[in-house]
Amino acid sequence: MTVALFDLDGVLTSTAVLHRNAWKQAFDAFLSERDPEGFDEFTEQDYLDYVDGRRREDGVRAFLHSRQIDDVPAETLAAIGEGKNDLFTATLERDGVDPYPGSVRYLKAAQQAGLRIAVVTSSKNGAAVLDAADLSEYVEVRVDGLETASRGLPGKPAPDSFLLGAELMGVTPAGAVVFEDAISGVEAAVAGKFGYVVAIDRVGGGQADAMRAAGADVVVNDLDELLPA
């Protein structure tokens, strides 16, 4: 395999935490307005089960459906997602973002070994995150939420975004390895019949087992575990 397709948030950068916190604020605001007396807060498990790795609009629908909330107008669904994105971008601009040191070590080693690198992310903030983390220099091709939306492609767990990444890099899926931290992303890579699927477990608990069940070939806690000792 000559090409590596990396998810971004939670794989290369710590922005998954920023996304989760922004989603919590946005969903809790909606839920508390809908039921001020007794709403159940958005949890980390909700993020992992319904939002992580998915397109913004898909995540909103999936989470609300999990709470049996299916009567929300389209403009309200869009407003929840836009509110979340405003919270995320404000935090990104204020605090910046750090790449995972182990991921940077792996990117450098991969580049030196001649592995070509692309980023495939559902986020529409892919360029801003890569720039903020000083990772753009490693990336030959970026497929993000803006690109898939412009092409009308479905988001993860459909394989289309990864397939586009492989196409733009000039390889078949079998010639590429996918690196993912979301179950939906692992499922997308498996559905696309990619040559190898590496899952990164940043949360613990039963996540590693769930990743293996979804089809990951290997699960690590950090990318530099894949480097020679």
C-alpha positions, 0 to 999 in steps of 0.5 A: 500500500502506497497511500494513507487516508487519515481522518482528522479530528481525534486521529491527527488532532485533539479537535474531537474534544472540541467538537464533542463539547460544542455538540453538547452545548448545542444539543443541551440548549435545544433539549432544555428549551424543548423540555425545561423540567426534565431533559436528559443531557447529551453525553459522551456516549451519545457523541460516539454513537450518533455524531462522531465521524458523521456529517453535521446534518446526519449527526443532528438527525441521528441523535434526535431520532435516538431521543424519539424526536422526529418532528423537528423542522428542517430549518431547526435541524440546520440551526442546531448544526450551525450553532454547534459550528459557531461554538466550535470555530469560536473555540478554535480561533480562541484556543487553537489546537494541538496535534497529537505528538504521536500522530506527528511522529507517525506522519513524519515517519510515513512521509520519510518512508514514501507513503503518500498522505491524504486527509478525509474528514466529515468536518467542513473546517478541515482546512482551518484545523490542519492549518491551526495544527501546522499539519497542512505540509504533510497532506497531499489531498484533503477531502472534507465536508465542503468537498463531499457536499459540493459533489452530493456525496453521502457521509460516513458510514457510507464509503464515498468520501474515502473512495473519493480520497483514493481516486484523487490520490490515484489508487484503488481502495486496496492500495490504501490504508485508512486511519479512523477513530470513529465507528462510522469511519471504520464502517465506511472503510470496511464498506469501501474494501480498503486494504487495511483499517487502523482504528485509534481508540482515544476514549477507552471503555468498550470502544476498542471492542466496538472498533474490532466488531466494526471491522478494524484490522488493528486498534491502537491508542496512539499512532506512534504505537505502529512505529518500530520500537 
